[in-house]
Amino acid sequence: MRKRAKWLLASLTAVLAVSGGGWAVMAQPQRDGGGQEQRAAGGLPPATAPVKRGDLGSGLQVEGTLGYARERKLNAAGPGVLTWTAGAGSAVERDGKLYEVNGRAVRLMYGSTPMYRPLKAGDKGEDVKQLKRNLQALGYGTGLDPEDGTFTAGTATAVKRWQKAHEVTQTGEVGKEDVAFATGPQRVRTGDAAVGDELAPGKPVLTVTGTERIVRCRLDAAKAGAAKAGDPVTVRLPGGGSATGKIDSVGGSAGPDDKDGGGAGGPGGGGDKKAQVEVVVTFDKAAGVNVPDQSPVTVGLTGETRKGVLSVPVNALLALAGGGFGVQVVEDGRAREVPVELGIFGNGRVEVTGDALKEGMQVGIPKL
């Protein structure tokens, strides 16, 4: 006697893993309390659903948090007393003050190389190029060559003009404590030191970010294939509004999903937490996103879309006795098993292909 196929129950544990653009499924069969597979009288399934043809997407709805890009700590370059800081939420642009130590301003300039040394005549390097570009952009070094990495006499003259504009001693040199380089305008998220605190080199003063609005969300690693850099998304905002954007990056471990603040093995953590990756979303028109920082949002991931494919409900799948998957086609009061190949999953359905399948056929499903 031919072995019976086993119903796959979508509500039981399913392992979904991306492989070559499709999904693989592993699950356990559904059985009733007597250990027998759920079947109606006469061997027919308890319920049926139609095979449908249409577009099927593997998109997901993911919860995320609105924030700002490139968060980092801004550390003190030297010792002294903190006498002023930019307030939380304020945006600082090129040549703007970030904070003051002993009444001496630390100003923002743009560049990717940190301010790791004083800059003076004869110095060479990428940091010198950055300084010259900033002096030129501010109008103090119109004759400078920003691609020449040498601190020339002309550079010293431009520095003196910059110092004169800020009413400080015109030395023609830039101290390590005078400038902080960052890749662009900075937004102060929080202050890590209070006015009156004694600072030391390396001690955090401010937590800053870029000014670009982004969304960060966590996605189970097994579903990471539904998110690819460059894919369009829709972000549902608090209050009912929405905004379009795209996925900027996918990757980097976000750790287990732990709302209690502990990782696996830590306080509130456990070894059964799912591995996750971080997805970062940028907006097409960030200026129109007027929502407070750290607001919860919902991100609609497009995922992969297949056009005009046949699909069935996920719980119509059978694990065939000889291996592989199938569905139970019901026609003229009879049921027969039809092997199928699986494609993508989405919205409770799965793409199926098989020579014997046609649109409109009825396939068996368990009555849940």
C-alpha positions in Angstrom: 0.0 0.0 0.0 1.4 3.4 -1.0 2.5 5.5 1.9 0.4 8.5 2.7 1.8 12.0 2.2 2.1 14.3 5.2 0.4 17.6 5.6 2.8 20.6 6.2 1.4 22.9 8.9 2.5 26.5 8.4 1.8 27.3 12.0 4.4 24.9 13.2 8.1 25.7 13.1 9.2 26.5 9.6 12.8 27.1 8.6 12.9 29.6 5.8 16.3 30.1 4.2 17.1 32.0 1.0 18.8 29.9 -1.6 19.3 31.0 -5.2 16.4 33.4 -5.1 14.0 30.9 -3.7 13.0 29.6 -0.3 13.4 26.1 1.2 10.9 24.8 3.8 11.2 22.3 6.5 8.2 21.6 8.8 6.5 18.9 10.7 3.3 17.1 9.6 0.0 18.0 11.2 -1.8 15.1 13.0 -4.9 14.9 15.0 -5.0 13.7 18.6 -5.1 10.0 17.6 -1.8 10.3 15.6 -3.6 10.1 12.2 -3.2 12.7 9.5 -6.2 15.1 9.2 -8.4 13.7 6.4 -12.1 13.9 5.8 -14.2 10.8 5.1 -13.4 8.9 1.9 -9.8 10.1 1.9 -10.6 13.6 0.7 -9.1 16.6 2.5 -11.2 18.5 5.0 -11.0 21.8 2.9 -9.8 23.0 -0.5 -8.4 26.2 -2.0 -7.8 27.2 -5.6 -4.5 27.3 -7.5 -4.1 31.0 -8.5 -2.1 32.7 -11.2 -0.7 36.2 -10.6 2.1 38.2 -9.2 3.6 37.0 -6.0 6.0 39.1 -3.8 8.2 38.0 -0.9 7.9 41.4 0.8 7.7 41.8 4.5 6.5 44.4 7.0 9.3 45.1 9.5 9.2 47.3 12.6 11.9 49.9 12.8 13.1 53.1 14.5 13.6 56.5 13.0 17.0 58.0 13.7 20.0 59.7 12.1 23.0 58.3 10.2 26.6 57.7 11.5 26.3 58.0 15.2 29.6 58.4 17.0 31.3 59.8 20.1 33.1 63.1 19.9 36.0 62.9 22.4 38.1 65.7 23.9 41.4 66.3 22.3 43.1 67.7 25.4 42.6 68.5 29.1 40.6 71.4 30.5 37.2 72.5 31.8 34.2 72.2 29.6 32.8 75.8 29.4 30.1 75.4 26.7 28.5 72.7 24.4 26.1 72.8 21.5 22.6 71.7 22.8 21.0 68.4 22.1 19.1 68.4 18.8 21.1 71.2 17.3 22.8 71.0 13.9 26.4 72.2 13.5 27.7 73.0 10.0 31.2 73.7 8.8 33.1 76.1 11.1 30.4 76.0 13.7 31.2 75.5 17.4 30.8 72.0 18.8 32.0 72.8 22.3 34.5 75.0 24.3 37.3 74.0 26.6 38.7 76.8 28.9 36.8 79.2 26.6 38.5 77.9 23.5 36.2 76.8 20.7 36.4 73.4 19.0 35.1 74.0 15.5 33.7 71.5 13.0 35.4 71.0 9.6 34.6 68.4 7.0 36.8 65.4 6.3 37.2 61.7 6.9 40.7 61.8 8.5 40.6 62.7 12.3 42.4 65.6 13.7 45.2 63.6 15.3 48.0 66.2 15.4 48.6 70.0 15.4 49.0 71.3 11.8 51.8 73.7 10.9 54.1 74.8 8.2 55.9 71.9 6.5 53.4 69.2 7.5 52.2 66.9 4.8 49.3 64.5 4.6 45.6 64.0 3.9 44.6 66.0 7.0 46.5 69.0 5.5 44.5 68.6 2.3 41.3 68.5 4.3 42.2 71.7 6.1 43.0 73.5 2.9 39.7 72.4 1.3 37.8 73.8 4.3 39.8 77.1 4.4 39.0 77.4 0.6 35.3 76.6 1.1 35.1 79.2 3.9 36.7 81.9 1.7 40.0 82.2 3.5 42.2 80.4 1.1 41.1 81.2 -2.5 44.6 80.7 -3.9 45.3 77.3 -2.2 45.7 74.1 -4.1 43.5 71.6 -2.2 45.2 68.6 -3.8 48.6 69.6 -2.5 49.0 67.9 0.8 51.8 70.3 2.0 51.2 73.0 4.7 52.7 75.9 2.8 53.2 79.6 3.6 49.9 80.3 1.8 48.2 77.8 4.1 49.6 79.6 7.1 48.3 82.9 5.7 44.8 81.4 5.2 44.8 80.0 8.7 45.6 83.5 10.1 42.7 85.0 8.2 40.4 82.3 9.7 41.8 83.0 13.2 41.3 86.7 12.8 37.7 86.2 11.8 37.1 84.3 15.1 39.1 86.9 17.1 41.7 84.5 18.4 45.5 84.7 18.3 46.8 84.6 14.7 49.5 81.9 15.0 49.2 80.5 11.4 49.0 77.0 13.0 46.0 74.9 13.9 46.1 73.1 17.3 44.8 69.6 17.8 42.2 71.1 20.2 40.9 73.7 17.6 39.2 71.4 15.1 37.2 68.2 14.9 36.8 66.6 11.4 33.6 64.8 10.4 32.2 63.8 7.0 29.6 66.5 7.0 27.2 68.5 9.1 26.6 67.0 12.6 23.6 66.8 14.8 24.1 66.7 18.6 22.2 63.8 19.9 23.3 64.0 23.6 25.8 65.6 25.8 28.2 63.1 27.5 29.8 65.8 29.7 28.3 68.8 31.5 29.6 72.3 31.6 32.1 72.6 34.4 33.4 69.0 34.0 37.1 68.4 33.9 38.0 66.9 30.6 40.8 64.6 29.7 42.1 63.5 26.3 39.8 60.8 24.9 36.9 61.5 27.3 33.5 61.7 25.5 32.1 65.2 25.2 29.2 64.7 22.8 27.3 62.0 20.9 26.8 63.2 17.4 25.2 61.9 14.2 24.9 63.0 10.6 21.9 65.1 9.8 20.4 62.6 7.3 17.2 60.9 8.5 17.3 57.1 8.4 15.4 54.1 9.7 17.1 51.2 11.4 15.3 47.8 11.7 16.2 44.3 12.6 15.5 41.3 10.4 15.8 37.7 11.2 18.9 36.4 9.4 16.8 33.7 7.7 14.7 36.4 6.0 17.6 38.7 5.1 17.2 37.7 1.4 14.0 39.8 1.3 16.1 42.9 1.7 18.7 44.0 -0.8 20.6 47.3 -1.0 18.9 49.6 -3.4 15.5 48.0 -3.1 12.6 50.5 -2.8 10.6 50.6 0.4 7.7 52.4 1.9 7.9 53.7 5.5 4.7 54.1 7.4 5.1 57.0 9.9 3.4 57.8 13.2 0.1 59.6 12.6 -0.8 57.8 9.4 1.7 59.4 6.9 4.1 57.5 4.8 7.4 58.2 2.9 9.3 56.4 0.2 12.9 55.4 0.4 15.4 52.7 -0.4 17.5 50.1 1.5 21.0 51.6 2.1 22.6 48.6 3.6 21.9 45.1 4.8 24.3 43.3 7.2 26.2 43.6 10.4 24.9 41.6 13.3 22.2 43.3 15.2 22.4 40.6 17.9 19.4 38.6 19.2 16.1 40.4 19.4 16.2 41.3 23.1 13.9 43.9 24.3 15.2 43.5 27.9 18.6 44.8 26.9 20.5 41.6 27.4 22.1 39.6 24.6 22.2 35.8 24.4 23.7 34.6 27.6 23.4 38.1 29.3 20.7 39.5 31.5 17.3 38.8 30.0 18.9 36.9 27.2 18.7 33.3 26.1 20.4 30.9 23.8 17.3 30.4 21.7 17.1 34.0 20.4 17.2 34.3 16.6 20.2 35.7 14.9 19.4 39.1 13.2 21.0 41.6 10.8 20.5 45.3 10.7 18.8 47.0 7.8 19.3 50.7 7.2 16.8 52.7 5.1 17.3 56.1 3.7 14.5 58.4 2.5 13.9 59.8 -1.0 12.9 63.1 0.4 14.2 63.3 4.0 13.2 66.9 4.4 9.6 65.9 4.4 10.0 63.5 7.4 9.0 65.7 10.3 8.8 63.0 13.0 10.6 63.0 16.3 13.9 61.1 16.7 13.5 57.4 17.8 9.8 57.3 16.7 8.6 53.7 15.8 7.9 53.2 12.1 6.9 50.3 9.9 9.0 49.5 6.8 7.5 47.7 3.9 10.2 45.7 2.2 9.5 44.9 -1.5 11.5 41.7 -1.6 11.4 39.7 -4.8 8.4 39.7 -7.1 7.5 37.0 -9.6 5.1 37.8 -12.4 2.2 35.6 -13.4 3.2 32.5 -11.4 1.0 29.8 -10.0 0.7 29.7 -6.2 -1.2 27.8 -3.5 -1.6 28.5 0.3 1.5 27.5 2.2 -0.5 25.0 4.3 -1.5 23.1 1.1 2.0 21.7 0.8 2.6 18.0 1.4 5.8 16.3 2.4 5.8 13.4 0.0 6.8 9.9 1.3 9.5 9.6 -1.3 10.9 13.0 -0.7 10.2 16.4 -2.0 6.9 18.3 -2.0 3.5 18.1 -3.5 -0.1 19.2 -3.3 -3.3 17.1 -3.2 -5.5 18.0 -6.3 -9.2 17.4 -5.8 -11.2 16.7 -9.0 -14.6 14.9 -9.6 -14.8 13.7 -6.0 -11.3 12.2 -6.0 -7.9 13.3 -4.7 -4.5 12.7 -6.2 -1.0 13.8 -5.2 0.9 16.0 -7.6 4.6 16.7 -7.1 5.6 20.4 -7.2 8.7 22.5 -7.2 8.7 25.5 -4.8 9.6 29.1 -5.6 9.2 32.2 -3.4 6.9 32.6 -0.4 4.7 35.7 0.3 1.5 36.7 2.0 0.8 33.2 3.1 1.2 31.6 -0.4 4.0 29.8 -2.2 4.9 29.7 -5.8 4.6 26.2 -7.3 5.4 24.6 -10.6 4.4 21.2 -11.9 3.4 19.8 -15.2 0.0 18.6 -13.9 -1.0 22.0 -12.3 -3.4 24.4 -13.8 -5.0 27.7 -12.6 -8.3 27.1 -10.9 -7.6 23.6 -9.7 -8.7 22.9 -6.2 -6.0 21.7 -3.7 -6.5 20.2 -0.3 -5.7 22.1 2.8 -6.1 21.1 6.5 -9.1 22.6 8.3 -7.5 24.7 11.0 
